[in-house]
Amino acid sequence: MSPSTRKPLVYIISAPSGSGKSTLVTKLLKLVDDLDFSISYTTRAPRGREQNGKQYYFVAHDEFEQMIRADEFLEHADVFGNYYGTARRFLREAEEKGHDLLLDIDVQGAKQIKQRLPDAVSIFVLPPDRKTLERRLRERGEDAEDVIQRRLVTASREIENYDKYDYILVNDRLEESIESLQAIVSSERLRSASRPLSDEEKRIMDLAGRCRLSSIRERVLPIVASFALPHSTSSEKASRSSPPCSRLPAKLASLLQRWWALCLRWTSLRRTP
C-alpha cells in the first residue's frame, strides 16, 4: 500500500479493566500488517515493568494540561484521578505511512473519538461474566481489594455503553477471540475492495459479522445481567418472579429485565409438553 492513497481506518477498542484487551491488542499487532498503535499519554505512575514510550507515555500533570490547552489530543479523560489521552500526531503519522490506526481507549475517550471521527470502527471487549472478570483482576495481582471492587463497579457502568459500539467481542477463549478480532480489522479493509471476494475473504466477512452488534446482542444480555445479580440481597434472591434490578441504573435495569424475560420464556417452553 503506497502512502497517502487513502485516509487511514481508525479502530477503537475498549473494555473493562481485566477483560484481556491488552493481550488481544498485542497479538493483533503481530498478525496484521500496516496497523499502527497509538500509545496513550497518562499522568499515572508506571506499574511493574512498564516503560515510558512502550505501554504509555508517562508525563507530569502540568505537562498533560499544557498539551490539552495546545489541542494536542484527539481525546482525553480523567480516570480514577489520572489523565489519559490520545495524541493527534499518531493519526497524522499513520496517514503519512498509508497505515491504519488502532486506539486503545475507554468509553469516555471512544465517545470523543466518534464525535471527531464518525467513521471510526469501534470494538467493545467483554468478559464472559462478572465472576470471570473478578477472577482475572485478582490473578494479575496488581490491585488492592478496594481497587478491585472499584474496577468491578466501573465495569458495570462501562458495559452499559456496549450498544454504542459497532462490534462486540466476548473474550472467552483467547485464540477464538484473536481470530475474531483479526477478522473484524480485515473485514473493514475488505469493504473498500473493488473486486469480487475470495472464499477465504467471504469467510472473514462472515466471522466478523457474527460480532456485529445486531448479531450478538442477545448473547450480551446475560453477561450484562451477571454484573447485577451478585449484588442482590437475600430478600431479592428469595423472589424469583422478578429480576433484581430495583437499585440499578435505568439502562442496566432495562437490559436485565429483557434478559429475565428471555429466561422466563425459555423456562416456560421447557415446561410445555
C-alpha atoms as one frame of an Amber mdcrd trajectory, in Angstrom:
protein
   0.000   0.000   0.000   1.521   3.319  -1.049   1.479   6.167   1.469  -1.298
   8.787   1.297  -3.516   6.799  -1.129  -6.443   6.864   1.322  -7.471   8.049
   4.725  -6.452   5.639   7.472  -9.067   3.416   9.033  -9.263   4.143  12.752
 -10.152   1.264  15.063 -11.282   1.934  18.627 -11.031  -0.885  21.148 -12.487
  -0.509  24.646 -13.038  -2.909  27.531 -13.445  -3.049  31.303 -10.146  -3.427
  33.104  -9.245  -7.136  33.284 -11.117  -8.192  30.136  -7.922  -9.252  28.358
  -7.843  -6.312  25.956  -4.075  -5.726  26.231  -3.311  -9.348  25.334  -5.645
  -9.180  22.335  -4.087  -5.925  21.116  -0.550  -7.287  21.446  -1.454 -10.407
  19.455  -3.345  -8.402  16.813  -0.423  -6.066  16.114   1.777  -9.084  15.392
  -0.748 -10.544  12.946  -1.926  -7.511  10.958   0.334  -5.530   8.646   0.193
  -1.748   8.252  -1.601  -1.249  11.557  -0.111   1.349  13.893  -0.856   1.516
  17.604  -1.425   4.795  19.379   0.384   4.803  22.715  -1.629   6.836  25.183
  -0.293   9.601  27.379  -1.039   9.398  31.100  -0.244  11.163  34.341  -0.359
   7.999  36.435   2.823   6.376  37.728   4.303   3.364  35.878   3.310  -0.072
  37.193   5.586  -3.069  37.471   7.815  -3.315  34.404   6.050  -0.645  32.368
   8.415   1.545  30.356   7.948   5.082  29.108   7.074   5.059  25.408   6.135
   1.378  25.382   2.895   0.889  27.337   2.299   4.619  27.899   3.975   7.978
  27.706   4.209   8.970  31.352   4.074  12.738  31.816   3.559  15.166  34.673
   0.110  16.567  35.394   1.153  20.090  34.372   2.620  18.854  31.077  -0.563
  16.980  30.228  -2.705  20.049  30.898  -0.403  22.106  28.713  -0.981  19.608
  25.896  -4.742  19.956  26.424  -4.508  23.729  26.073  -2.447  23.293  22.894
  -5.191  20.994  21.470  -2.709  18.158  21.004  -5.193  15.386  21.891  -7.822
  13.644  19.801  -9.393  12.682  23.115  -8.572  12.770  26.795 -10.273  11.757
  30.015  -9.839  11.730  33.763  -9.883   8.120  35.030  -9.559   7.452  38.774
  -7.882  10.846  39.227  -5.343  10.419  36.415  -5.385  11.837  32.911  -5.256
   9.593  29.845  -5.154  10.891  26.282  -4.537  10.072  22.606  -2.226  12.472
  20.777  -3.225  13.753  17.339   0.240  13.096  15.959  -0.375   9.339  15.751
  -3.180   9.850  13.236  -1.020  12.167  11.129   1.877   9.688  11.175  -0.364
   6.760  10.200  -1.764   8.726   7.254   1.732   9.679   6.068   2.725   5.992
   6.043  -0.527   4.744   4.485  -1.287   2.716   7.624  -4.417   2.241   9.713
  -4.526   3.199  13.388  -5.622   1.269  16.482  -6.701   3.206  19.582  -6.915
   1.503  22.987  -9.207   3.851  24.922 -12.032   3.795  27.469 -15.689   4.581
  26.819 -15.209   8.290  27.581 -12.447   8.558  25.001 -14.349   6.424  22.481
 -17.281   8.828  22.604 -14.981  11.774  21.900 -13.284   9.969  19.006 -16.620
   9.051  17.400 -17.671  12.689  17.603 -14.470  13.789  15.861 -14.135  10.760
  13.546 -17.624   9.350  12.864 -16.271   6.658  10.518 -14.034   5.141  13.199
 -14.724   1.423  13.751 -15.493   0.707  17.413 -14.994  -2.636  19.181 -16.031
  -3.414  22.754 -14.424  -6.397  24.509 -16.493  -8.140  27.174 -15.529 -10.810
  29.708 -17.782 -13.910  29.707 -19.341 -12.753  33.011 -18.648 -10.782  36.180
 -17.206 -13.776  38.044 -14.586 -14.318  35.336 -13.657 -10.636  35.345 -13.200
 -10.616  39.114 -11.018 -13.731  38.913  -8.833 -12.168  36.228  -8.408  -8.985
  38.259  -7.318 -10.974  41.294  -4.984 -13.274  39.353  -2.987 -10.443  37.837
  -2.122  -9.302  41.377  -1.785  -5.594  40.657  -4.523  -4.085  42.814  -5.618
  -3.921  46.424  -9.088  -5.196  47.355 -10.697  -1.742  47.338  -9.289  -1.063
  43.860 -10.628  -4.397  42.573 -14.092  -3.573  43.892 -13.910  -0.117  42.326
 -12.917  -1.633  38.985 -15.889  -4.008  39.141 -18.265  -1.140  39.807 -16.710
   0.815  36.944 -17.044  -2.232  34.681 -20.773  -2.394  35.437 -21.118   1.195
  34.272 -18.901   0.766  31.218 -20.768  -2.226  29.817 -23.954  -0.155  29.744
 -22.355   1.531  26.716 -21.872  -1.660  24.721 -24.662  -0.764  22.281 -22.759
   2.341  21.179 -20.095   0.128  19.584 -20.076  -1.440  16.111 -18.685  -4.792
  17.229 -18.873  -6.768  20.471 -16.174  -9.330  21.204 -16.783 -11.723  24.110
 -13.296 -12.739  25.239 -13.990 -16.256  26.426 -11.454 -18.370  24.512  -8.309
 -16.413  23.683  -7.444 -17.971  20.315 -11.018 -17.618  19.050 -11.132 -14.016
  20.256  -7.880 -13.200  18.457  -9.204 -14.758  15.242 -12.436 -12.755  15.529
 -10.599  -9.500  16.244  -8.325 -10.028  13.251 -11.398 -10.762  11.119 -13.039
  -7.515  12.216  -9.988  -5.474  11.184  -9.620  -7.341   7.892 -13.334  -7.149
   7.037 -13.380  -3.379   7.378 -10.491  -3.177   4.923 -12.280  -5.537   2.529
 -15.334  -3.297   2.452 -13.461  -0.926   0.168 -12.270  -3.702  -2.164 -13.326
  -3.058  -5.778 -13.214  -6.721  -6.794 -15.050  -9.963  -6.036 -14.067 -11.513
  -2.712 -12.371 -14.881  -2.479 -13.931 -17.711  -0.470 -11.463 -17.038   2.360
 -12.331 -13.341   2.365 -16.023 -14.198   2.472 -15.324 -16.425   5.484 -13.556
 -13.500   7.178 -16.514 -11.211   6.469 -18.905 -13.801   7.909 -16.792 -14.277
  11.050 -16.645 -10.540  11.640 -20.372 -10.238  11.008 -21.095 -12.567  13.918
 -19.572  -9.935  16.215 -21.734  -7.140  14.841 -23.938  -5.586  17.488 -27.083
  -6.648  15.628 -25.897 -10.284  15.589 -24.617 -10.652  19.143 -27.000  -8.531
  21.195 -28.911 -11.445  22.729 -25.687 -13.137  23.826 -24.633  -9.931  25.584
 -27.763  -9.648  27.753 -26.870 -12.423  30.244 -23.337 -11.006  30.516 -24.775
  -7.633  31.444 -27.113  -9.346  33.896 -24.210 -11.132  35.594 -22.838  -7.766
  36.713 -26.098  -7.054  38.532 -27.005 -10.426  40.045 -24.115 -10.665  42.559
 -25.399  -7.515  44.263 -28.815  -8.972  45.045 -29.864  -9.035  48.679 -31.155
 -12.201  50.348 -34.718 -10.926  50.181 -34.349 -10.232  46.448 -32.944 -13.706
  45.884 -35.961 -15.176  47.637 -38.245 -13.763  44.978 -37.694 -15.350  41.553
 -40.682 -13.743  39.865 -38.875 -10.502  39.011 -35.259  -9.525  38.261 -33.130
  -7.904  40.999 -32.877  -4.519  39.320 -34.610  -2.077  41.649 -31.456  -0.198
  42.573 -29.604  -0.450  39.240 -29.052   2.386  36.735 -32.059   2.680  34.433
 -30.342   1.392  31.308 -28.735  -1.583  33.045 -32.056  -2.390  34.720 -33.800
  -2.329  31.349 -31.257  -4.730  29.863 -31.575  -7.019  32.864 -35.369  -7.035
  32.553 -35.078  -8.083  28.914 -32.717 -10.893  29.845 -35.029 -12.011  32.657
 -37.970 -12.091  30.264 -35.985 -14.331  27.915 -35.150 -16.663  30.810 -38.813
 -16.922  31.849 -39.861 -17.577  28.256 -37.226 -20.298  27.885 -38.346 -21.872
  31.177 -41.990 -21.886  30.108 -41.091 -23.516  26.796 -39.201 -26.269  28.604
 -42.244 -26.957  30.759 -44.598 -27.172  27.765 -45.392 -30.844  26.947
